[in-house]
Amino acid sequence: MRTLRRRPAGPSRAPTVPGYALLAPLAFGATGAVWSARDEAGRPVAVSVVPLPPGPRGAAQLRRLGRLRTARHPHLADVRDVVGLDGDRCAVVTEVVTGPTLATVRAARGPLPAAEAAGLLTALGAALGHLHERGLIHGDVSPTNVVLAPGGVPVLVDLAGEGVVERGTAGFVPPERVGGAPPGAPGDVWALARLVLWASGEDPAVAAAVAPALAAEP
């Protein structure tokens, strides 16, 4: 599921995505429009329309996005399909993950207890490790890209950018990316450490636990 950051200013024409009925624009994620949709079996899905670089770089990114379909993990939103479109675009089809974002929960409840923040670190660290083992990255680990599914299960969403188009979310962008370096697994780890520290309200015990990741060189 893509993170929904703002609603479109006006109506938008749904692109044609073979095998899916796009119903209405939901919002825009960091890489493009997000649509509510249904697959051929009538199941609800979210469809992100992602711009691709032209030429060989776009083809390489499309292959990387396709590998996300095999990255199944309880703390990652399932990517169910990747469909190439005309005009240097593709559609990334994901499950719909229901629940509030970590940003919403933190705003409503205030800082999370250290134990709960540690649970986030463990769960999301495992999810990122699963991606990294497959040569994939996220590139925008941030409060709006973590959904707390029923039961409080943290799920990392917004996988469609795969760290290539996106530059990350302010406050959670690794230092090397601020300097113009390409995204990578160390940056994901840094952003997760920063996320957990933020979620805990800079709890001293959490700060000590994540200090090595925040201090590590890329």
BAFI-3210 file (N, C-alpha, C; in Angstrom, 3 decimals, decimal comma, padded with zeros to 6 digits):
// residues 218
n [1|2|3|4|5|6|7|8|9|10|11|12|13|14|15|16|17|18|19|20|21|22|23|24|25|26|27|28|29|30|31|32|33|34|35|36|37|38|39|40|41|42|43|44|45|46|47|48|49|50|51|52|53|54|55|56|57|58|59|60|61|62|63|64|65|66|67|68|69|70|71|72|73|74|75|76|77|78|79|80|81|82|83|84|85|86|87|88|89|90|91|92|93|94|95|96|97|98|99|100|101|102|103|104|105|106|107|108|109|110|111|112|113|114|115|116|117|118|119|120|121|122|123|124|125|126|127|128|129|130|131|132|133|134|135|136|137|138|139|140|141|142|143|144|145|146|147|148|149|150|151|152|153|154|155|156|157|158|159|160|161|162|163|164|165|166|167|168|169|170|171|172|173|174|175|176|177|178|179|180|181|182|183|184|185|186|187|188|189|190|191|192|193|194|195|196|197|198|199|200|201|202|203|204|205|206|207|208|209|210|211|212|213|214|215|216|217|218]
n.u [000,842|000,510|001,724|-000,488|-000,353|-001,333|-004,328|-005,436|-005,619|-007,706|-010,046|-008,871|-007,863|-008,256|-005,571|-005,135|-004,842|-004,006|-006,021|-006,971|-009,417|-009,518|-010,726|-010,975|-009,042|-006,926|-004,886|-001,659|001,395|004,943|006,003|004,066|000,624|-001,921|-004,274|-007,491|-008,606|-009,797|-009,078|-009,288|-010,748|-012,326|-011,238|-010,151|-007,503|-004,521|-003,269|-000,370|000,882|003,827|006,506|009,059|012,571|013,782|014,641|017,351|017,756|015,187|014,140|015,732|014,929|012,282|012,612|013,742|011,599|009,820|010,933|010,068|007,736|008,360|009,166|007,972|006,778|005,865|005,923|005,979|004,201|002,378|003,468|001,706|001,638|003,322|003,057|003,946|003,545|002,615|004,485|006,764|006,145|004,959|002,710|002,263|000,972|-000,510|-001,345|-004,057|-003,370|-004,781|-005,295|-003,939|-001,270|002,113|002,834|000,358|-000,441|001,609|001,195|-001,278|-000,974|001,399|004,900|006,093|006,283|009,476|009,745|007,837|008,810|011,164|010,078|009,168|011,637|012,701|010,773|010,545|013,188|013,663|012,027|013,293|015,764|014,957|014,297|016,831|018,430|017,614|018,618|017,229|015,923|014,359|014,202|012,694|012,096|009,973|007,709|005,117|005,113|004,844|002,448|000,176|-001,187|-004,220|-004,203|-001,932|000,270|003,225|003,647|005,573|005,114|004,627|006,367|006,748|008,461|010,988|013,278|014,529|013,353|012,401|013,391|013,242|011,911|011,720|013,769|014,213|016,027|018,925|022,273|024,129|022,521|021,476|023,692|023,721|024,304|023,551|020,643|020,782|021,250|022,510|021,530|018,795|018,896|019,913|017,800|015,743|016,706|016,633|013,892|012,828|013,960|012,766|010,064|010,066|010,347|012,922|013,931|016,262|017,275|016,547|017,916|020,561|020,562|020,244|022,313|024,797|023,962|023,149|025,519|027,094|029,193|028,279]
n.v [-001,189|002,199|005,186|007,747|010,993|013,527|014,924|014,900|017,960|018,229|016,536|013,552|011,669|008,236|006,027|003,347|000,142|-002,993|-005,695|-004,590|-002,593|000,701|002,865|005,363|008,320|008,312|009,743|011,344|009,724|009,714|009,093|009,366|009,179|007,597|005,046|003,810|000,532|-002,461|-005,907|-008,534|-010,444|-009,003|-008,088|-005,625|-003,379|-001,353|000,906|002,181|004,633|004,904|006,936|006,246|006,309|007,246|004,908|002,505|002,743|002,983|000,484|-001,138|-000,287|-001,117|-003,878|-004,170|-003,329|-005,361|-007,492|-007,051|-008,452|-010,906|-010,458|-011,259|-010,675|-010,540|-007,944|-006,237|-004,533|-006,395|-006,652|-007,147|-007,124|-005,883|-003,714|-002,810|000,331|002,637|005,571|005,811|004,784|002,822|000,534|-000,212|-002,670|-003,169|-004,767|-003,619|-002,060|-001,752|000,658|003,061|005,390|005,426|008,037|009,254|007,894|008,570|011,322|011,375|009,930|010,683|010,262|006,922|004,169|002,891|000,107|-000,471|001,000|-000,413|-002,773|-001,926|-001,443|-004,036|-005,419|-003,879|-003,755|-006,428|-006,594|-004,799|-006,086|-008,360|-007,257|-006,225|-008,508|-009,459|-007,756|-005,384|-002,143|000,274|003,156|005,284|005,305|006,204|008,050|008,242|006,122|003,809|001,631|000,826|-002,058|-004,041|-005,167|-003,870|-004,404|-003,516|-002,360|-001,914|000,309|001,812|000,890|001,238|003,157|002,136|003,271|004,633|006,675|008,288|010,739|010,621|011,422|014,514|015,002|012,359|011,555|009,984|011,116|010,805|010,789|013,316|014,617|013,870|011,256|007,963|005,978|003,387|000,260|000,823|003,411|002,942|001,600|003,591|005,455|003,967|003,753|006,447|006,875|005,200|006,360|008,899|008,090|007,255|009,560|010,482|008,804|007,918|005,249|004,086|005,783|005,082|002,484|002,767|004,360|003,387|002,793|005,289|006,634|005,344|005,096|005,463]
n.w [000,000|-000,815|000,733|001,615|000,928|000,152|-001,155|-004,576|-006,450|-008,208|-010,461|-012,010|-014,823|-015,037|-015,546|-017,930|-016,808|-017,478|-016,439|-014,119|-012,490|-012,165|-009,747|-008,319|-007,731|-004,947|-003,640|-003,750|-003,781|-003,054|-005,510|-007,449|-008,686|-006,693|-006,755|-005,838|-006,436|-008,117|-008,533|-011,069|-009,772|-008,147|-005,797|-003,436|-004,148|-004,092|-006,431|-007,662|-009,749|-011,297|-012,293|-014,700|-015,415|-018,676|-021,321|-020,941|-018,143|-017,129|-017,831|-016,230|-013,696|-013,735|-013,725|-011,181|-009,572|-010,194|-008,808|-006,268|-005,933|-004,954|-002,428|000,167|003,384|006,835|007,825|005,704|003,164|000,799|-002,494|-005,292|-008,053|-010,957|-013,549|-016,742|-018,335|-020,984|-022,019|-020,353|-017,743|-014,946|-013,319|-009,982|-008,048|-004,986|-001,845|000,230|003,109|006,171|008,752|011,132|010,417|011,670|012,132|012,658|014,982|016,771|016,939|018,196|020,593|021,716|022,656|022,137|024,451|025,549|025,225|023,294|021,159|020,774|019,834|017,344|016,128|015,981|014,383|011,977|011,282|010,633|008,382|006,606|006,417|005,040|002,555|001,820|001,634|-000,778|-002,578|-002,711|-001,843|000,352|000,762|001,776|004,621|007,012|009,230|008,025|006,356|007,716|008,697|011,223|011,487|012,133|015,497|016,080|014,523|012,956|009,661|006,843|004,282|000,998|-001,067|-003,745|-004,839|-004,513|-003,680|-005,743|-007,369|-005,336|-002,859|-000,203|003,107|004,747|007,569|007,939|006,141|005,113|005,858|003,713|001,466|001,447|000,618|-002,008|-002,719|-004,044|-003,106|-000,583|001,228|003,794|004,249|004,597|007,046|008,715|008,553|009,730|012,354|013,077|012,869|014,909|017,156|017,048|017,351|019,980|021,368|021,800|023,791|026,334|026,615|024,202|022,493|023,091|022,122|019,357|018,599|017,398|014,741|013,813|013,840|012,031|009,143|005,678]
ca.u [000,000|001,269|001,380|-001,317|000,180|-002,198|-005,316|-005,268|-006,326|-008,890|-010,255|-007,791|-008,315|-007,603|-004,828|-005,557|-003,915|-004,611|-006,317|-007,415|-010,375|-009,187|-012,005|-010,902|-007,742|-006,906|-003,944|-000,389|002,564|006,157|006,379|002,987|-000,748|-002,349|-005,678|-008,210|-008,886|-010,147|-008,517|-010,307|-011,583|-013,107|-010,589|-009,606|-006,054|-004,061|-002,436|000,491|001,432|005,189|007,308|010,319|013,533|013,736|015,698|017,813|017,571|013,804|013,974|016,371|014,088|011,101|013,018|013,879|010,256|009,242|011,444|009,329|006,647|008,837|009,628|006,852|007,213|004,723|006,009|006,031|002,998|002,577|003,382|001,056|001,840|003,968|002,593|004,523|002,603|003,275|004,890|007,767|005,469|004,489|001,737|002,625|-000,274|-000,219|-002,467|-004,506|-003,071|-005,657|-004,810|-003,324|000,176|002,866|002,761|-000,929|-000,432|002,531|000,554|-002,413|-000,590|002,672|005,989|005,844|007,171|010,712|009,539|007,090|009,749|012,067|009,343|009,233|012,987|012,852|009,897|010,888|014,542|013,539|011,458|014,342|016,732|014,365|014,499|018,251|018,942|017,202|019,168|016,242|015,946|013,107|014,551|011,909|011,608|009,508|006,485|003,921|005,252|004,633|001,044|-000,064|-002,311|-004,954|-003,339|-000,741|001,396|003,782|003,851|006,252|004,422|005,251|007,504|006,784|009,595|012,155|014,459|015,198|012,777|012,186|014,531|013,019|011,081|012,527|013,979|014,540|016,879|020,297|023,198|024,767|021,579|021,423|024,846|023,556|024,659|022,385|020,111|021,370|020,815|022,896|020,625|017,565|019,162|020,007|016,460|014,986|017,180|016,095|012,448|012,555|014,313|011,675|008,839|010,207|010,536|014,336|014,150|017,704|017,611|016,430|019,023|021,774|020,450|020,349|023,455|025,752|023,426|023,130|026,896|027,816|029,483|027,631]
ca.v [000,000|003,427|006,191|008,771|012,197|014,672|014,608|015,665|019,229|018,143|015,217|013,033|010,558|006,996|005,328|001,979|-000,858|-004,283|-006,602|-003,868|-001,505|001,821|003,435|006,782|008,706|008,461|010,796|011,217|009,336|010,420|008,784|009,561|009,021|006,346|004,821|002,645|-000,306|-003,860|-006,820|-009,237|-011,215|-008,063|-007,768|-004,262|-003,200|000,011|000,952|003,355|004,883|005,331|007,322|005,538|007,009|006,738|004,035|001,351|002,945|002,666|-000,969|-001,716|-000,021|-001,974|-005,214|-004,120|-003,295|-006,688|-008,387|-006,829|-009,428|-012,080|-010,016|-011,418|-010,621|-010,060|-006,516|-005,511|-004,617|-007,284|-006,151|-008,254|-007,088|-004,710|-003,703|-001,748|001,180|003,490|006,875|005,690|004,623|001,484|000,469|-001,143|-003,073|-003,671|-004,990|-002,473|-002,255|-000,867|001,074|004,385|005,439|005,726|009,488|009,548|007,349|009,383|012,615|011,202|009,343|011,154|009,298|005,520|003,601|002,338|-001,283|-000,467|001,461|-001,532|-003,697|-001,379|-001,658|-005,454|-005,812|-003,197|-004,180|-007,710|-006,325|-004,225|-007,137|-009,211|-006,550|-006,079|-009,818|-009,666|-006,684|-004,320|-001,145|001,013|004,512|006,330|004,795|007,417|007,788|008,060|004,884|002,672|001,495|-000,108|-002,891|-004,577|-005,817|-003,057|-004,958|-002,498|-002,794|-000,908|000,478|002,726|000,199|001,410|003,961|001,259|004,059|005,159|007,967|009,087|011,290|010,435|012,372|015,435|014,558|010,933|011,330|009,721|012,197|010,624|011,131|014,777|015,013|013,474|009,860|007,128|005,247|002,076|-000,416|001,548|004,536|002,409|001,295|004,890|006,039|003,209|004,176|007,792|006,710|004,621|007,383|009,888|007,504|007,130|010,868|010,588|008,070|007,651|003,850|003,882|006,519|004,278|001,290|003,070|005,248|002,879|002,916|006,696|007,114|004,541|005,669|004,679]
ca.w [000,000|-000,864|001,723|001,011|001,543|-000,077|-002,165|-005,797|-006,463|-009,040|-011,034|-012,832|-015,648|-014,626|-016,593|-018,198|-016,286|-017,812|-015,341|-012,929|-012,670|-011,290|-009,346|-007,970|-007,171|-003,495|-003,263|-004,440|-003,016|-003,462|-006,881|-008,404|-008,244|-006,063|-007,085|-005,335|-007,600|-007,876|-009,519|-011,844|-008,846|-007,356|-004,532|-003,402|-004,186|-004,331|-007,633|-007,742|-011,074|-010,984|-013,461|-014,897|-016,266|-020,049|-021,824|-020,154|-016,702|-016,824|-017,910|-015,047|-012,534|-013,839|-013,267|-009,722|-008,999|-010,355|-007,770|-005,025|-005,820|-004,214|-001,102|001,090|004,784|007,631|008,124|004,436|002,340|-000,344|-003,868|-005,990|-009,496|-011,541|-014,934|-017,549|-019,058|-021,958|-021,512|-019,287|-016,459|-014,630|-012,231|-008,912|-007,396|-003,648|-000,945|001,013|004,526|006,935|010,057|011,158|010,260|012,888|012,327|013,280|016,346|017,579|017,181|019,101|021,874|022,216|022,481|022,457|025,469|024,993|024,818|022,038|020,141|020,503|018,983|015,986|015,611|015,653|013,280|010,733|010,936|009,939|007,059|005,762|006,144|004,010|001,291|001,493|001,223|-002,166|-003,395|-002,814|-000,783|000,476|000,370|002,433|005,900|007,683|010,004|007,203|005,593|008,618|009,074|012,320|011,078|013,284|016,467|016,275|013,756|012,061|008,278|006,033|003,008|000,042|-001,667|-005,192|-005,273|-004,432|-003,370|-006,930|-007,709|-004,142|-002,138|001,215|003,846|005,549|008,934|007,943|004,977|005,555|005,486|002,412|000,405|001,420|-000,176|-003,401|-002,971|-004,348|-001,953|-000,340|002,450|005,015|004,448|005,184|008,454|009,400|008,644|010,729|013,675|013,322|013,050|016,223|018,140|016,992|017,900|021,436|021,983|022,181|025,042|026,468|026,361|022,756|021,882|023,234|021,288|017,925|018,357|016,400|013,383|013,431|013,709|011,043|007,830|004,621]
c.u [000,871|000,828|000,626|-001,002|-000,661|-003,170|-005,082|-006,101|-007,614|-009,023|-009,106|-008,313|-007,532|-006,815|-005,392|-004,472|-004,542|-004,798|-006,863|-008,393|-010,040|-010,453|-011,942|-009,506|-007,858|-006,068|-002,723|000,669|003,773|006,501|005,248|001,626|-000,992|-003,851|-006,240|-008,651|-009,360|-009,506|-009,640|-011,217|-012,429|-012,484|-010,029|-008,081|-005,765|-003,101|-001,679|001,029|002,774|005,910|008,613|011,282|013,459|014,868|016,083|017,631|016,144|013,548|014,581|015,520|012,844|011,428|013,165|012,508|009,588|009,704|010,733|008,202|007,068|009,236|008,478|007,367|006,060|004,759|006,267|004,681|003,296|002,461|002,883|001,327|002,589|003,685|003,236|003,441|003,360|003,694|005,870|007,116|005,248|003,481|002,199|001,366|000,064|-001,507|-002,845|-004,268|-003,902|-005,053|-004,189|-001,827|000,836|002,832|001,474|-000,952|000,449|001,912|-000,565|-001,982|000,624|003,733|005,593|006,753|008,379|010,520|008,799|007,977|010,735|011,388|009,309|010,585|013,175|012,051|010,330|012,322|014,530|012,990|012,512|015,410|016,250|014,526|015,970|018,871|018,629|017,698|018,226|016,404|014,579|013,313|013,747|011,269|011,260|008,163|005,234|003,971|005,252|003,167|000,952|-001,356|-003,048|-004,056|-002,065|000,477|001,950|004,079|004,469|005,596|005,225|006,506|007,700|007,971|010,883|013,434|015,140|014,677|012,711|013,494|014,360|012,195|011,961|012,580|014,390|015,389|018,311|021,258|023,809|023,830|021,378|022,559|024,799|023,925|023,403|021,897|020,763|020,879|021,269|021,999|019,291|017,747|019,243|018,616|015,602|015,410|016,621|014,593|012,120|012,882|013,233|010,412|008,880|010,312|011,941|014,609|015,635|018,093|017,548|017,579|020,320|021,748|020,691|021,561|024,447|025,259|023,440|024,534|027,658|028,037|028,801|028,630]
c.v [001,231|004,365|007,319|010,106|013,434|014,305|015,443|016,938|019,152|016,763|014,821|011,833|009,311|006,408|003,929|001,025|-002,222|-005,168|-005,932|-002,768|-000,412|002,619|004,932|007,099|008,901|009,659|010,654|010,784|010,066|010,185|008,956|009,297|007,641|006,212|003,665|001,846|-001,674|-004,714|-007,590|-010,099|-010,314|-007,672|-006,349|-004,274|-001,711|-000,026|002,273|003,471|005,583|005,749|006,547|006,418|006,458|005,753|002,911|001,521|002,619|001,171|-001,647|-001,483|-000,897|-003,398|-005,241|-004,130|-004,663|-007,659|-008,194|-007,846|-010,658|-011,728|-010,072|-011,493|-010,064|-008,574|-005,669|-005,629|-005,494|-006,511|-007,305|-008,276|-005,820|-004,761|-002,528|-000,996|002,002|004,805|006,818|005,679|003,139|001,590|-000,590|-001,413|-003,701|-003,993|-003,676|-002,796|-001,253|-000,561|002,454|004,299|005,708|007,222|009,868|009,086|008,190|010,738|012,499|010,787|009,987|010,083|007,883|005,079|002,938|000,909|-001,364|000,004|000,353|-002,577|-003,236|-001,664|-003,106|-005,830|-005,183|-003,503|-005,505|-007,509|-005,754|-005,261|-008,069|-008,571|-006,560|-007,398|-010,117|-008,563|-005,524|-003,354|-000,482|002,464|005,618|005,772|006,001|007,152|007,573|006,775|003,643|002,694|000,482|-000,859|-003,403|-005,403|-005,050|-003,543|-003,885|-003,077|-001,635|-000,868|001,424|002,113|000,545|002,226|003,177|002,066|004,696|006,537|008,867|009,622|011,157|011,555|013,219|014,979|013,105|010,557|011,106|010,807|012,036|010,973|012,634|015,307|014,548|012,046|009,048|006,399|003,889|001,504|000,311|002,747|004,105|002,161|002,590|005,482|005,296|003,605|005,547|007,729|006,221|005,630|008,462|009,344|007,449|008,476|011,058|009,919|007,698|006,206|003,539|004,581|005,719|003,073|001,590|003,936|004,682|003,024|004,360|007,243|006,423|005,322|004,822|003,798]
c.w [000,000|000,242|001,042|001,662|001,302|-001,180|-003,411|-005,762|-007,271|-009,623|-011,937|-013,599|-015,278|-015,784|-016,788|-017,727|-016,546|-016,585|-014,100|-013,317|-011,670|-011,025|-009,102|-007,470|-005,668|-003,082|-004,143|-003,447|-003,569|-004,924|-007,878|-007,797|-007,651|-006,287|-006,270|-006,552|-007,147|-008,953|-010,203|-010,980|-007,953|-006,037|-004,553|-003,389|-004,300|-005,513|-007,652|-009,157|-010,885|-012,261|-013,501|-015,688|-017,687|-020,329|-020,887|-018,648|-016,288|-016,854|-016,688|-013,810|-012,556|-013,385|-011,750|-009,047|-009,099|-009,283|-006,436|-004,846|-005,029|-002,783|-000,102|002,528|005,608|007,956|006,873|003,745|001,126|-001,654|-004,718|-007,483|-009,862|-013,034|-015,662|-018,311|-020,092|-021,301|-020,363|-017,907|-016,204|-013,499|-011,246|-008,097|-006,053|-002,904|-000,266|002,485|005,319|008,295|009,981|010,888|011,609|013,174|013,048|014,736|017,259|017,901|018,210|020,504|022,511|022,039|022,887|023,601|024,812|024,499|023,488|020,888|019,774|019,630|017,539|015,354|015,171|014,411|011,961|010,309|010,192|008,528|006,115|005,434|005,042|002,631|000,880|001,049|-000,238|-003,087|-003,597|-001,652|-000,715|000,073|001,011|003,700|006,763|008,349|009,165|006,388|006,476|009,031|010,206|012,014|012,317|014,197|016,729|015,522|012,820|010,685|007,505|004,658|002,121|-000,569|-003,139|-005,668|-005,326|-004,302|-004,551|-007,284|-006,487|-003,562|-000,635|001,815|004,750|007,003|009,037|006,726|005,452|005,069|004,105|001,262|000,317|000,560|-001,614|-003,716|-003,297|-003,105|-001,813|000,967|003,717|005,301|005,026|006,681|009,264|009,603|009,661|012,138|014,035|013,598|014,458|017,325|018,204|017,654|019,420|022,134|022,514|023,532|025,164|026,174|024,871|022,040|021,956|022,301|019,813|017,593|017,344|014,964|012,913|013,201|012,591|009,757|006,767|003,889]
res [m|r|t|l|r|r|r|p|a|g|p|s|r|a|p|t|v|p|g|y|a|l|l|a|p|l|a|f|g|a|t|g|a|v|w|s|a|r|d|e|a|g|r|p|v|a|v|s|v|v|p|l|p|p|g|p|r|g|a|a|q|l|r|r|l|g|r|l|r|t|a|r|h|p|h|l|a|d|v|r|d|v|v|g|l|d|g|d|r|c|a|v|v|t|e|v|v|t|g|p|t|l|a|t|v|r|a|a|r|g|p|l|p|a|a|e|a|a|g|l|l|t|a|l|g|a|a|l|g|h|l|h|e|r|g|l|i|h|g|d|v|s|p|t|n|v|v|l|a|p|g|g|v|p|v|l|v|d|l|a|g|e|g|v|v|e|r|g|t|a|g|f|v|p|p|e|r|v|g|g|a|p|p|g|a|p|g|d|v|w|a|l|a|r|l|v|l|w|a|s|g|e|d|p|a|v|a|a|a|v|a|p|a|l|a|a|e|p]
***
